[in-house]
Amino acid sequence: MRATDLRSVHVVVPADIDDATVPSGGNAYDRRVCLGLSDTGCSVHELAVAGGWPRPDTAAREALAGTLSTLPDGAVVLIDGLVACGVPDVLVPQARRLRLVVLVHLPLGDEVGAVPSAAAELAALERETLHAASAVVATSSWVARRLVTTHGLAANRIHVATPGADPAPLAPGTDGASRLLCVGSITPTKGQDLLVKALAAVADLPWSCDLTGPLSRNPVHVASVRSMIECHGLDERIRLTGSKTGGLLDAAYAESDLLVLPSRVEAYGMVVTEALARGIPVIAAAVGGVPESIGYDPGGRVPGILVPPADVAALAEALRRWFGDPVLRDWLRGSARRRRDTLDGWEVTSRCLAEVLERLNGTPA
């Protein structure tokens, strides 16, 4: 391959990109754009790198440096920000000869639960990496704005490529009200502890809730959530199901009447559009890119209820409204189904990325 091959891109992703035991929105996004860029005509060369990103050990740093050093001068490299942003000592020297495009899912310093000094250190490392990159891609307009304000990046250097949504059949649900689903890694960032407290406040109402997502990312938080569920006597009503992907996740959505997303931080909210693609309404914290993902139906109405972030009382009140008002439920379900028809697919995401790469090469998109 010539370094000036304008239709070639090297995509650097975490080694666990396809590990079904630890699914994540970032990994799902990476996998879909690798496939989608190929569909646009790009020759995609995937490079999976192992390591405890964004804080890899010495062996992982050296392996990444070695991988990048084998690429020809002028090669276009799209690299996941989780890999890139914590290691400017590896990336900055390579940025002098490669055309590096860093894909930022969530700014490193924004992860909830990090020690403030550690978060500040990661933010500083990320800033150095992003300023050296040829271009930056953000997965939502909120992330793009955050990078401008946090790192002083010029807005015209940041391009937005929001996640797509796959078409899906309408979810039949149960009785139209009582089956709740919360999808995401069981971590402080995703806020399942807030949801348990809110559900305890409406325990007088009929409902059940599945907390679906990896249990291995933060065992201390998982133990805390389990203890909270037991303390409130909700063991028979709230289940931690572990990770679900593919058909199992499809089935979980099909059985659900409402998606609840209580995140403290959320770059976009891919699970929101996954729910809306099935006509499932959403109650979510109005944080980060969530309002962007929930959007509006063609009539300009929000297909769900947005509540202030980390506000248990507001979340509980929204849930009580949902359970207590059948007219509201019907209205939200109709709005979700109308929003379903306006969702962009992953081919739009891939075209956005392809245009960034082509402009980087000076080639008309």
ROMI-757671 format. One line per 5 residues: number of its first residue (from 0); their letters; for each residue x negated, y, z negated of N, C-alpha, C, O. Coordinates in steps of 0.1 Angstrom, whole numbers, plus 2048, in hexadecimal, padded with zeros to 3 digits. Example, Ala and Ser with C-alpha at 12.3 -4.5 7.8 and 13.67 -1.06 7.14 Angstrom:
! residues 2
0) as) 77C,7C7,7B2,785,7D3,7B2,77C,7DF,7B2,772,7DF,7AB  780,7EA,7B9,777,7F5,7B9,77F,800,7B1,77A,80B,7B0
END
This chain:
! residues 365
0) mratd) 7F8,7F4,800,800,800,800,7F7,80D,800,7EE,80D,7F8  7FA,816,809,7F3,823,809,7F8,82C,7FD,804,82B,7FA  7EF,834,7F7,7F3,83D,7ED,7FD,847,7F1,805,84D,7EA  7FD,849,7FF,807,853,804,814,84D,809,81B,854,810  816,841,806,823,83A,809,82E,841,802,830,840,7F6
5) lrsvh) 836,849,80A,840,852,804,84D,84A,7FF,855,850,7F9  84D,83D,802,859,835,7FE,855,82B,7F4,85D,821,7F2  84A,82D,7ED,846,824,7E3,846,82A,7D5,842,836,7D4  84A,823,7CB,849,828,7BD,846,81D,7B4,84B,812,7B5  83D,820,7AB,839,817,7A0,842,81B,794,842,826,790
10) vvvpa) 849,811,78E,852,814,783,84D,80D,777,84C,800,776  849,814,76C,843,80F,760,84E,80E,756,854,818,752  851,802,751,85C,800,747,857,7F7,73B,84D,7F0,73C  85E,7F8,730,85A,7EF,725,85C,7E0,729,864,7DD,731  854,7D8,723,854,7CA,726,861,7C3,722,864,7B9,727
15) didda) 868,7C9,718,875,7C2,714,881,7C7,71C,88C,7C5,718  87E,7CC,728,889,7D2,730,895,7C8,732,8A0,7CD,733  892,7BB,733,89C,7B2,736,89F,7A8,72A,8A5,79E,72C  89B,7AC,71E,89D,7A4,713,8AB,7A6,70D,8AE,7B0,708  8B3,79C,70F,8C1,79D,70B,8C3,79D,6FC,8CE,7A1,6F8
20) tvpsg) 8B9,79A,6F4,8BB,79B,6E6,8B9,7A9,6E1,8BE,7AC,6D5  8B3,7B2,6E8,8B2,7C0,6E4,8B6,7C9,6EF,8AE,7D1,6F4  8C3,7C8,6F4,8C7,7D1,6FF,8C7,7E0,6FA,8C9,7E3,6EE  8C5,7E9,703,8C5,7F7,700,8C9,7FE,70D,8C8,7F9,718  8CF,80A,70B,8D3,812,716,8C7,816,71F,8C8,816,72B
25) gnayd) 8BB,818,718,8AF,81C,720,8AB,810,729,8A8,812,735  8AB,804,724,8A7,7F9,72C,8B1,7F6,737,8AD,7F3,742  8BE,7F7,734,8C8,7F5,73E,8C6,800,749,8C8,7FC,755  8C4,80C,745,8C2,816,74F,8B6,813,758,8B7,814,764  8AB,80F,752,89E,80C,75A,8A1,801,764,89D,802,76F
30) rrvcl) 8A8,7F7,75F,8AA,7EB,768,8B3,7EF,774,8B0,7EC,77F  8BD,7F7,771,8C6,7FB,77C,8BF,804,786,8C2,803,792  8B7,80D,781,8B0,816,78B,8A5,80F,793,8A3,812,79E  89F,805,78D,895,7FD,795,89D,7F6,7A0,898,7F6,7AC  8A8,7F1,79D,8B0,7EA,7A8,8B6,7F5,7B2,8B5,7F2,7BE
35) glsdt) 8BA,800,7AC,8C1,80A,7B5,8B7,811,7BE,8BA,814,7C9  8AB,813,7B9,8A1,81A,7C2,89D,811,7CD,89B,815,7D8  89D,804,7CB,89B,7FA,7D6,8A6,7FB,7E0,8A3,7FB,7EC  8B2,7FD,7DB,8BD,7FE,7E5,8BC,80B,7ED,8C2,80C,7F8  8B6,816,7E8,8B5,822,7F0,8AA,821,7FA,8A8,82A,802
40) gcsvh) 8A2,816,7FA,897,815,804,88A,816,7FE,880,814,805  889,819,7F1,87C,81A,7EB,876,80D,7E9,87D,803,7E6  869,80C,7EA,861,800,7E7,85D,801,7D8,855,809,7D4  864,7F9,7CF,862,7FA,7C1,859,7F0,7BC,85A,7E4,7BE  84E,7F5,7B5,844,7EC,7AF,846,7ED,79F,842,7F7,799
45) elava) 84C,7E3,799,84F,7E4,78B,843,7E0,783,83D,7D5,785  840,7E8,779,835,7E4,770,83A,7E4,762,83C,7EF,75C  83C,7D8,75C,841,7D7,74E,835,7D7,745,82B,7CF,747  835,7DF,73A,82A,7E0,731,82E,7DD,723,838,7E3,71E  827,7D4,71D,82B,7D0,70F,825,7DA,705,81A,7E0,707
50) ggwpr) 82C,7DC,6FA,826,7E5,6F0,831,7EA,6E6,83D,7E9,6EA  82D,7EF,6DB,836,7F4,6D1,839,803,6D4,836,80B,6CC  83E,805,6E0,841,813,6E4,84B,81A,6DB,855,814,6D8  849,827,6D8,840,830,6DD,833,831,6D5,82A,83A,6D7  831,827,6CC,825,827,6C4,81E,819,6C6,81E,811,6BD
55) pdtaa) 817,818,6D2,811,80B,6D5,804,80A,6CD,7FE,813,6C9  7FF,7FD,6CC,7F2,7FB,6C6,7E7,7FD,6D1,7EA,800,6DD  7DB,7FC,6CD,7D0,7FE,6D6,7D0,7F5,6E2,7CD,7FA,6ED  7D3,7E9,6E0,7D4,7DF,6EC,7DE,7E4,6F6,7DB,7E3,702  7EA,7E8,6F1,7F4,7EC,6FB,7F0,7F9,702,7F3,7FB,70E
60) reala) 7EA,802,6FB,7E6,80F,701,7DB,80C,70C,7DC,811,717  7D2,803,709,7C8,7FF,713,7CE,7F8,71F,7C9,7FA,72A  7D8,7F0,71C,7DE,7E9,727,7E6,7F2,730,7E5,7F1,73D  7ED,7FC,72B,7F3,806,733,7E9,80E,73B,7EC,810,747  7DF,812,734,7D4,81A,73C,7CF,812,747,7CC,817,752
65) gtlst) 7CD,805,745,7C7,7FC,74F,7D1,7FA,75B,7CD,7FA,766  7DE,7F9,757,7E8,7F8,762,7E8,804,76B,7E9,803,777  7E9,810,764,7E9,81C,76C,7DD,81E,774,7DD,824,77F  7D1,81A,76F,7C5,81D,776,7C4,815,783,7BC,818,78C  7CB,80A,784,7CB,802,790,7D3,808,79C,7D2,804,7A7
70) lpdga) 7DB,812,799,7E4,818,7A3,7DB,822,7AB,7D3,829,7A6  7DE,823,7B8,7D6,82C,7C1,7D9,83A,7BE,7E4,83E,7BA  7CF,843,7C1,7D1,851,7C0,7DD,856,7C8,7DF,852,7D3  7E5,85F,7C1,7F1,864,7C8,7FD,85C,7C7,808,860,7CC  7FC,850,7C1,808,847,7C0,813,84E,7B7,810,855,7AE
75) vvlid) 81F,84B,7BB,82B,850,7B3,82E,846,7A8,830,83A,7AB  82F,84B,79C,831,842,790,83D,848,788,83C,853,783  847,840,787,853,843,77E,851,83B,772,851,82F,772  84F,842,766,84C,83B,75A,856,83E,74F,859,84A,74D  85B,834,749,864,836,73E,85E,83E,733,852,83C,72F
80) glvac) 865,848,72E,860,851,724,85C,84A,717,854,84F,70F  863,83F,713,860,838,707,851,833,708,84A,832,6FE  84D,82F,714,83F,82A,716,836,836,717,82B,836,711  83A,840,71E,831,84B,722,82F,856,717,823,85A,715  839,859,710,839,866,709,831,865,6FC,82D,870,6F7
85) gvpdv) 82E,85A,6F7,826,859,6EB,817,857,6ED,80F,857,6E3  813,856,6FA,805,854,6FD,7FF,85D,707,7FB,859,712  7FF,86B,704,7F9,874,70D,7EB,872,710,7E6,875,71B  7E4,86B,707,7D5,868,709,7D4,85F,715,7C9,85F,71B  7DE,856,717,7DE,84D,723,7E3,854,72F,7DE,852,73A
90) lvpqa) 7EE,85B,72D,7F6,861,739,7EF,86D,73F,7EF,86F,74B  7EA,876,737,7E5,883,73C,7DA,881,746,7DA,887,750  7D0,879,743,7C5,877,74C,7CA,871,75A,7C5,874,764  7D4,868,759,7DA,862,765,7E2,86C,76D,7E3,86B,779  7E8,876,766,7F0,880,76D,7E8,888,776,7EE,88F,77F
95) rrlrl) 7DB,888,775,7D2,890,77E,7D1,88A,78B,7CD,890,795  7D4,87D,78C,7D3,876,799,7DF,86F,79E,7E1,86C,7AA  7E9,86D,795,7F5,866,799,801,870,798,800,87B,792  80B,86E,79F,817,876,79F,821,870,795,829,867,798  81F,874,788,827,86E,77D,834,875,77B,835,881,77A
100) vvlvh) 83F,86D,77B,84C,871,778,850,86A,76B,851,85E,76B  853,872,761,856,86C,754,866,86C,752,86C,877,753  86B,861,74F,87A,85F,74D,87D,860,73E,879,856,737  883,86A,73A,886,86C,72B,895,868,728,89E,86E,72D  896,85E,720,8A4,85A,71C,8A8,862,710,8B3,867,710
105) lplgd) 89F,863,706,8A2,86B,6FA,894,870,6F5,88B,869,6F4  894,87D,6F2,887,883,6ED,882,87B,6E1,88A,877,6D8  875,878,6E0,870,86F,6D6,873,874,6C8,875,86C,6BF  872,881,6C6,874,886,6B8,882,886,6B4,884,88A,6A8  88C,883,6BC,89A,883,6B9,89F,877,6B3,8AB,877,6AE
110) evgav) 898,86C,6B2,89D,860,6AD,8A0,862,69E,897,866,696  8AC,85E,699,8AF,860,68B,8A8,856,683,8A6,84A,686  8A4,85B,677,89D,852,66D,88E,853,66D,888,84E,664  889,85A,677,87A,85B,677,876,865,66C,87D,86F,669  86B,862,666,865,86C,65D,862,879,664,85C,879,66F
115) psaaa) 866,884,65E,864,891,665,856,893,66B,855,898,676  84C,890,664,83E,892,669,83B,889,675,835,88D,67E  841,87D,674,83F,873,67F,847,878,68C,842,877,697  853,87D,689,85B,882,695,854,88E,69B,854,88F,6A7  84E,897,693,847,8A3,698,83B,89E,6A0,837,8A4,6AA
120) elaal) 834,894,69B,828,88F,6A2,82C,889,6B0,825,88C,6BA  837,882,6B0,83B,87C,6BD,840,887,6C6,83D,886,6D2  846,891,6C1,84B,89C,6CA,83F,8A3,6D0,83F,8A7,6DC  834,8A5,6C8,828,8AB,6CE,822,8A3,6D8,81D,8A8,6E3  821,896,6D6,81B,88D,6E0,824,88D,6ED,81E,88E,6F8
125) eretl) 831,88D,6EB,83A,88D,6F7,838,89A,6FF,838,89A,70B  837,8A5,6F8,835,8B2,6FE,829,8B2,707,829,8B7,713  81E,8AD,702,811,8AC,70A,813,8A4,717,80F,8A7,721  81A,898,715,81C,88F,720,825,896,72B,821,896,737  830,89C,727,839,8A2,730,834,8AE,738,837,8B0,744
130) haasa) 82C,8B6,731,825,8C1,738,81B,8BD,743,819,8C4,74C  816,8B1,741,80C,8AC,74B,813,8A5,756,80D,8A3,761  820,8A1,755,827,899,75F,829,8A2,76C,82B,8AE,76B  82A,89B,777,82E,8A2,783,83D,8A6,783,841,8B1,788  845,89E,77D,854,8A1,77B,859,899,76F,853,88F,76B
135) vvats) 864,89E,76A,86B,897,75F,879,894,763,880,89D,769  87E,888,760,88C,885,763,893,883,755,88E,87B,74D  89E,889,753,8A6,888,747,8B3,880,74A,8B8,881,755  8B8,878,741,8C3,870,743,8D1,877,740,8DB,871,741  8D0,884,73C,8DC,88C,73B,8D8,89B,73B,8CC,89E,739
140) swvar) 8E2,8A3,73D,8DF,8B2,73D,8DB,8B6,72F,8D3,8BF,72D  8E1,8AF,725,8DD,8B2,717,8CE,8B0,715,8C7,8B8,70F  8C9,8A4,719,8BB,8A1,718,8B3,8AB,71F,8A8,8AF,71A  8B7,8AF,72B,8AF,8B9,732,8AE,8C6,72A,8A3,8CC,729  8B9,8CB,725,8B9,8D7,71D,8B0,8D5,711,8A9,8DF,70D
145) rlvtt) 8B1,8CA,70B,8A9,8C7,6FF,89A,8C8,702,892,8CD,6FA  896,8C3,70D,888,8C3,711,883,8D1,714,878,8D4,711  88C,8D9,719,888,8E7,71C,886,8EE,70E,87C,8F5,70D  890,8ED,705,88F,8F4,6F8,884,8EE,6EF,87D,8F6,6E8  882,8E1,6EF,879,8DB,6E6,86B,8DC,6EB,861,8DE,6E3
150) hglaa) 869,8DA,6F8,85B,8D9,6FD,857,8E5,706,84C,8E5,70B  860,8EE,709,85D,8FA,711,85A,8F6,71F,853,8FD,726  860,8EB,724,85F,8E7,732,867,8F1,73B,872,8F5,737  862,8F3,747,86A,8FB,750,876,8F3,755,874,8E7,758  881,8F9,755,88E,8F2,759,88D,8EC,767,893,8E1,769
155) nrihv) 885,8F3,770,885,8ED,77E,87C,8E1,77F,87B,8DB,78A  875,8DE,774,86D,8D1,774,874,8C5,76F,86F,8BA,770  880,8C8,76A,888,8BD,764,894,8BA,76E,89C,8C3,772  896,8AD,771,8A1,8A9,77A,8AA,89F,772,8A5,897,769  8B7,8A0,774,8C0,898,76C,8C5,88D,775,8CA,88F,780
160) atpga) 8C5,881,770,8CB,875,776,8D2,86D,76C,8CD,865,765  8DF,870,76B,8E7,86A,760,8EA,85B,764,8EA,857,76F  8EC,853,759,8EF,845,75C,8FC,843,764,905,84B,763  8FD,839,76B,909,835,772,912,82C,76A,90E,828,75F  91D,829,770,926,81F,76A,92B,815,774,92E,819,77F
165) dpapl) 92B,808,770,92F,7FE,77A,93F,7FD,779,945,7FF,76F  945,7FB,785,953,7F9,785,957,7ED,77D,94F,7E3,77C  962,7EE,776,966,7E3,76D,975,7E2,76D,97C,7EC,76F  97B,7D6,76A,989,7D5,769,98E,7DC,75D,987,7DE,753  99B,7E1,75D,9A1,7E7,752,9A1,7DD,746,9A4,7D1,748
170) apgtd) 99E,7E2,73A,99E,7DA,72E,9AC,7D7,729,9B3,7E1,727  9B1,7CB,728,9BE,7C9,723,9BF,7CC,714,9CA,7D0,710  9B4,7CB,70C,9B5,7CF,6FE,9BE,7C5,6F6,9BF,7B9,6FA  9C3,7CA,6EB,9CC,7C1,6E3,9D9,7C8,6E2,9E1,7C6,6EB  9DC,7CF,6D7,9E9,7D5,6D6,9E9,7E4,6DA,9F2,7EC,6D8
175) gasrl) 9DD,7E8,6E0,9DC,7F6,6E4,9D7,7FF,6DA,9D6,80B,6DC  9D3,7FA,6CE,9CF,803,6C3,9C4,7FD,6BA,9BB,804,6B7  9C6,7F0,6B6,9BF,7EC,6AA,9B1,7E6,6AC,9AA,7E5,6A2  9AD,7E3,6B8,9A0,7DC,6BA,996,7E7,6BE,996,7ED,6C8  98C,7E9,6B5,982,7F3,6B7,974,7ED,6BA,971,7E2,6B6
180) lcvgs) 96D,7F4,6C2,95F,7EF,6C6,955,7FA,6C5,958,806,6C9  94A,7F7,6BF,93F,801,6BE,932,7F9,6C4,92F,7EF,6BF  92C,7FF,6CF,921,7F8,6D5,915,800,6D4,914,80C,6D7  90A,7FA,6CF,8FD,801,6CD,8F5,7FA,6C3,8FA,7F3,6BA  8E8,7FB,6C4,8DF,7F6,6BA,8E3,7FA,6AC,8E6,806,6AA
185) itptk) 8E2,7F1,6A3,8E6,7F4,695,8DA,7FC,68E,8D1,7F6,688  8DB,809,690,8D0,812,68B,8D6,81F,686,8E2,822,689  8CF,827,67E,8D4,833,679,8D9,83D,685,8E2,844,683  8D1,83C,690,8D5,845,69B,8E3,843,6A0,8EA,84C,6A4  8E7,836,6A1,8F4,833,6A6,8FF,834,69C,90B,834,6A0
190) gqdll) 8FC,836,68F,906,83B,685,911,831,681,91C,835,67E  90E,824,682,918,81A,67E,91C,81C,66F,927,819,66B  912,821,667,916,823,659,921,82D,657,929,82C,64F  920,838,660,92B,842,660,938,83C,663,943,83F,65E  938,833,66D,945,82C,672,94A,824,667,957,824,665
195) vkala) 942,81C,660,947,814,655,94E,81C,64A,959,819,645  948,828,647,94E,830,63D,95B,836,642,965,837,63A  95C,83A,64E,968,83F,654,973,834,654,97F,837,651  96F,828,658,979,81D,658,97E,81A,64A,98A,816,648  975,81B,640,979,819,632,984,823,62E,98D,820,626
200) avadl) 983,82F,634,98D,839,631,99B,836,637,9A5,83C,633  99B,82E,641,9A8,82A,648,9AB,81B,646,9B1,815,64F  9A6,815,63B,9A8,807,639,9B6,803,637,9BA,7F7,638  9BF,80D,635,9CD,80A,633,9D4,807,640,9E0,803,641  9CD,809,64B,9D3,807,659,9CE,7FA,65F,9C3,7F5,65B
205) pwscd) 9D5,7F5,668,9D1,7E8,66E,9C7,7EA,679,9C9,7F1,683  9BB,7E4,678,9B0,7E5,682,9A6,7DB,67F,9A5,7D5,674  99E,7D8,68A,992,7D0,688,987,7D7,691,98A,7DE,69A  97B,7D5,68D,970,7DC,694,964,7D3,696,95F,7CD,68C  95E,7D3,6A2,952,7CC,6A5,946,7D6,6A6,948,7DF,6AF
210) ltgpl) 93C,7D4,69F,930,7DC,6A1,926,7D3,6A9,920,7CA,6A3  925,7D6,6B5,91E,7CE,6BF,911,7D4,6C3,910,7DF,6C9  905,7CD,6C0,8F8,7D3,6C4,8ED,7CB,6BD,8F0,7C4,6B3  8E1,7CD,6C1,8D5,7C7,6BB,8D4,7C9,6AC,8D7,7D4,6A7  8D1,7BF,6A4,8D0,7C0,696,8C1,7C0,691,8BE,7C1,685
215) srnpv) 8B8,7C0,69B,8AA,7BF,697,8A2,7CC,697,897,7CD,693  8A8,7D7,69C,8A0,7E3,69E,89E,7EA,690,894,7F1,68F  8A7,7E9,687,8A6,7EF,67A,8AC,7E7,66F,8B8,7EA,66B  8A6,7DC,66B,8AC,7D3,661,8B0,7D9,654,8BA,7D5,64F  8A9,7E4,650,8AE,7EB,644,8BB,7F1,646,8C4,7F0,63D
220) hvasv) 8BD,7F7,651,8CA,7FE,654,8D5,7F3,656,8E0,7F5,651  8D2,7E8,65C,8DC,7DD,65E,8E0,7D8,650,8EC,7D6,64E  8D6,7D6,647,8DA,7D2,639,8E3,7DC,632,8EC,7D8,62B  8E0,7E9,634,8E8,7F3,62E,8F6,7F3,633,900,7F4,62C  8F8,7F1,640,905,7F1,646,90D,7E5,641,919,7E6,63E
225) rsmie) 906,7D9,641,90D,7CD,63C,911,7CF,62D,91D,7CC,62A  909,7D5,625,90C,7D8,617,918,7E1,616,921,7DF,60D  918,7EB,61E,923,7F5,61E,930,7EE,622,93B,7F1,61C  930,7E6,62C,93C,7DE,630,941,7D6,624,94D,7D6,622  938,7CF,61E,93C,7C6,613,941,7CF,607,94B,7CB,601
230) chgld) 93B,7DA,604,93F,7E2,5F9,94D,7E7,5FB,955,7E9,5F1  951,7EA,607,95E,7EF,60A,969,7E4,60D,974,7E6,60F  964,7D7,60B,96D,7CC,60D,972,7CA,61B,97D,7C6,61D  969,7CE,625,96E,7CD,633,967,7C2,63B,966,7C2,647  962,7B8,634,95B,7AD,63A,963,7A6,645,95E,7A1,64F
235) erirl) 970,7A5,643,979,79E,64C,97D,7A7,658,984,7A2,661  97A,7B3,657,97F,7BD,661,974,7C3,66A,977,7C7,675  968,7C4,665,95D,7C9,66C,952,7BE,66E,94E,7B8,664  94F,7BB,67A,945,7B1,67E,939,7B7,684,93A,7BF,68D  92D,7B3,680,921,7B6,687,91E,7AA,690,91A,79F,68B
240) tgskt) 920,7AC,69D,920,7A0,6A6,912,79D,6AC,910,793,6B2  908,7A6,6AA,8FC,7A5,6B1,8FD,7AA,6BF,907,7AF,6C3  8F3,7A7,6C7,8F2,7AC,6D5,8FC,7A4,6DE,8FE,798,6DC  902,7AB,6E7,90A,7A5,6F1,907,7AC,6FF,906,7B8,700  905,7A3,709,902,7A8,716,90A,7A0,720,911,796,71D
245) gglld) 90B,7A5,72C,911,79E,737,920,79B,734,927,7A3,730  924,78E,736,932,78A,734,937,78C,726,942,78F,724  92E,789,71C,932,78B,70E,936,799,70B,93F,79C,704  92E,7A3,711,931,7B1,70E,93D,7B5,716,946,7BC,711  93F,7B0,722,94B,7B2,72A,957,7AE,722,962,7B5,722
250) aayae) 956,7A2,71C,962,79D,714,965,7A5,708,970,7A7,705  95A,7AB,702,95C,7B3,6F6,964,7C0,6FA,96D,7C4,6F3  960,7C6,706,967,7D2,70A,976,7CE,70E,97F,7D5,70B  978,7C3,714,985,7BF,719,98F,7BD,70D,99B,7BF,70E  989,7B9,701,992,7B7,6F6,994,7C4,6ED,99B,7C3,6E3
255) sdllv) 98E,7CF,6F2,98E,7DB,6E9,998,7E5,6EE,99C,7E6,6F9  99E,7EC,6E4,9A7,7F7,6E6,9A1,805,6E6,9A6,80E,6EC  996,806,6DE,98F,813,6DC,980,810,6DA,97C,807,6D3  978,819,6E1,96A,819,6DE,967,824,6D4,96C,82F,6D5  95F,821,6CA,95B,82B,6C0,94C,82D,6C0,945,823,6BF
260) lpsrv) 947,839,6C2,939,83C,6C3,935,847,6B8,937,852,6BB  931,843,6AD,92E,84C,6A2,920,851,6A1,91B,855,697  918,851,6AC,90A,854,6AD,906,861,6A7,90E,86B,6A8  8FB,861,6A0,8F5,86E,69B,8EE,875,6A6,8ED,881,6A6  8E8,86E,6AF,8E1,873,6BB,8E5,86A,6C7,8E5,85E,6C5
265) eaygm) 8E7,870,6D2,8EA,868,6DE,8E6,870,6EA,8EB,87B,6ED  8DD,86A,6F2,8D8,871,6FE,8E3,873,709,8E4,87D,70F  8EB,869,70A,8F6,869,714,902,861,70F,90D,867,70C  901,854,70D,90C,84C,708,911,843,713,91C,844,717  908,83A,718,90C,830,722,918,828,71E,920,824,727
270) vvtea) 919,825,711,925,81C,70D,932,824,70F,93C,81E,711  931,831,70F,93D,839,711,943,837,71F,94E,834,721  93A,838,729,93E,836,737,941,827,73A,94A,824,742  93B,81E,733,93E,810,734,94D,80E,72F,954,806,735  950,814,724,95E,813,71F,968,81A,729,972,814,72C
275) largi) 965,826,72D,96E,82D,736,970,826,743,97A,826,749  965,81F,748,967,817,754,971,80C,753,976,807,75D  975,809,747,97F,7FF,744,98C,805,73F,995,7FE,73B  98C,812,73F,999,819,73B,99A,819,72C,9A5,81B,727  98F,818,724,990,818,716,98D,826,711,982,82B,714
280) pviaa) 996,82B,709,993,839,703,988,838,6F9,983,82D,6F5  983,844,6F5,977,845,6ED,979,84F,6E1,97F,85A,6E3  975,84B,6D5,973,855,6CB,964,855,6C8,95D,84B,6C6  95E,861,6C9,94F,862,6C8,94B,86F,6C2,952,879,6C2  93F,86F,6BC,939,87B,6B7,935,884,6C2,92F,87F,6CC
285) avggv) 938,891,6C2,934,89A,6CC,926,89E,6CB,923,8A9,6C7  91D,895,6CE,90F,897,6CB,907,894,6D8,90B,88C,6E0  8FC,89C,6DB,8F4,89A,6E6,8FC,89A,6F3,903,8A3,6F6  8F9,88F,6FB,900,88E,708,90D,887,708,913,885,713  913,884,6FD,920,87D,6FC,92B,885,703,932,87F,70B
290) pesig) 92D,892,700,937,899,707,936,899,716,940,899,71E  929,898,71B,927,897,729,92B,88A,72F,931,889,739  929,87F,727,92C,872,72C,93C,870,72B,941,869,734  942,875,721,951,873,720,958,87B,72B,962,877,730  953,887,72D,958,88F,738,966,893,737,96C,894,72C
295) ydpgg) 96D,894,743,97B,898,744,981,890,74F,97B,88C,759  98E,88D,74D,996,887,758,999,891,763,996,89D,760  99E,88D,76E,9A1,897,779,9AA,8A3,774,9AA,8AD,77B  9B1,8A1,76A,9BA,8AC,765,9B3,8B5,75B,9B9,8BE,756  9A6,8B2,758,99F,8BB,74F,9A0,8B7,741,99D,8BF,738
300) rvpgi) 9A5,8AB,73E,9A7,8A7,730,99C,89D,72C,997,895,734  998,89D,71F,98E,894,71A,995,887,717,99F,886,710  98F,87C,71C,995,86E,71A,991,868,70D,98D,85C,70C  992,870,702,98E,86B,6F5,98F,876,6EB,994,881,6EE  989,873,6DF,989,87D,6D5,97A,87F,6D1,973,876,6CD
305) lvppa) 975,88B,6D1,968,88F,6CD,968,895,6BF,971,89D,6BC  960,890,6B6,95F,895,6A8,951,89B,6A5,948,897,6AC  950,8A3,69B,943,8A8,698,939,89D,694,93E,893,68E  92D,89E,697,923,893,694,921,892,685,922,89B,67D  920,885,680,91D,882,672,928,887,669,925,88A,65D
310) dvaal) 934,888,66D,93F,88D,665,949,881,663,952,87F,66C  947,87A,658,94F,86E,655,95E,872,654,967,86B,659  961,87D,64E,96F,881,64C,976,884,659,981,880,65C  96F,88B,662,974,88D,670,976,881,678,980,87F,67F  96D,877,676,96E,86B,67D,97A,863,678,982,85D,680
315) aealr) 97C,863,66B,987,85C,665,994,862,669,99E,85B,66C  995,86F,66A,9A1,876,66E,9A4,873,67D,9B0,871,680  99A,872,685,99C,86F,693,9A2,860,694,9AB,85E,69C  99C,857,68D,9A1,849,68D,9AF,849,688,9B8,842,68D  9B3,850,67D,9C0,850,678,9CA,856,683,9D5,851,684
320) rwfgd) 9C6,860,68A,9CE,865,695,9D0,85B,6A0,9DC,859,6A4  9C6,854,6A3,9C7,849,6AD,9D1,83E,6A9,9D9,83B,6B1  9CF,839,69D,9D8,82F,698,9E6,833,696,9F0,82C,698  9E8,840,692,9F5,845,68E,9FE,84B,699,A0A,84E,697  9F8,84D,6A5,A00,854,6AF,A00,84D,6BC,9F6,84E,6C4
325) pvlrd) A0A,845,6BF,A0A,83D,6CB,A0B,846,6D8,A06,842,6E2  A10,852,6D7,A11,85B,6E2,A03,85F,6E6,9FF,860,6F1  9FB,862,6DB,9ED,866,6DD,9E5,85B,6E4,9DD,85D,6ED  9E7,84F,6DF,9E0,843,6E4,9E3,841,6F3,9DA,83F,6FB  9F0,842,6F7,9F4,841,705,9ED,84C,70D,9E9,849,718
330) wlrgs) 9ED,858,708,9E8,863,70F,9D9,861,712,9D4,863,71D  9D2,85D,707,9C3,85B,708,9C0,84F,711,9B6,84F,719  9C8,845,711,9C6,839,71A,9C8,83D,728,9C0,839,731  9D2,845,72B,9D4,84A,738,9C9,853,73D,9C5,852,749  9C4,85B,734,9B9,864,738,9AC,85C,73B,9A5,85F,744
335) arrrr) 9AA,852,733,99E,849,735,99F,842,742,995,841,749  9AB,83E,746,9AC,837,753,9AB,841,75F,9A5,83D,769  9AF,84D,75D,9AC,857,767,99E,85B,768,998,85D,773  997,85B,75D,989,85E,75D,981,853,763,977,855,76A  986,847,762,980,83B,767,97D,83D,776,973,838,77B
340) dtldg) 986,843,77D,985,845,78C,97B,84F,790,979,850,79C  976,857,787,96D,862,78A,95E,85F,787,955,867,789  95C,853,780,94E,850,77C,945,84D,788,949,846,791  939,852,787,92F,84F,791,929,841,78F,927,83D,783  925,83B,799,91E,82E,798,90F,82F,797,90A,83A,798
345) wevts) 908,824,795,8FA,825,794,8F3,829,7A1,8E7,82D,7A0  8FA,827,7AC,8F3,82B,7B9,8F1,83B,7B9,8E8,83F,7BF  8FA,842,7B2,8F8,851,7B1,8EB,853,7A8,8E3,85C,7AC  8E9,84C,79D,8DE,84E,795,8D1,84B,79D,8C7,853,79C  8D1,840,7A5,8C5,83C,7AC,8C2,846,7B7,8B7,849,7BA
350) rclae) 8CD,84C,7BE,8CA,856,7C8,8C4,863,7C2,8BB,869,7C8  8C9,866,7B6,8C3,872,7AF,8B4,870,7AD,8AC,879,7AF  8B1,864,7A8,8A3,861,7A5,89B,861,7B2,88F,866,7B3  8A0,85B,7BD,899,85A,7C9,896,868,7CF,88C,86A,7D5  8A0,871,7CD,89E,87F,7D2,893,886,7CB,88B,88D,7D1
355) vlerl) 892,883,7BD,887,889,7B6,879,884,7BB,870,88B,7BD  879,877,7BD,86C,871,7C2,868,876,7CF,85D,878,7D2  872,877,7D8,870,87B,7E6,86B,88A,7E6,862,88E,7EE  872,892,7DE,86D,8A0,7DD,85F,8A2,7D8,858,8AA,7DC  85C,899,7CE,84E,899,7C9,844,896,7D3,839,89B,7D3
360) ngtpa) 848,88E,7DD,83F,88B,7E8,840,895,7F4,839,894,7FE  849,89F,7F2,84B,8A9,7FD,852,8A3,809,852,8A9,814  85A,899,806,862,892,811,871,896,80F,876,896,804  878,89A,819,886,89E,818,88E,892,813,88C,887,817  897,894,809,89F,889,803,8AA,885,80D,8B2,87C,80A
END
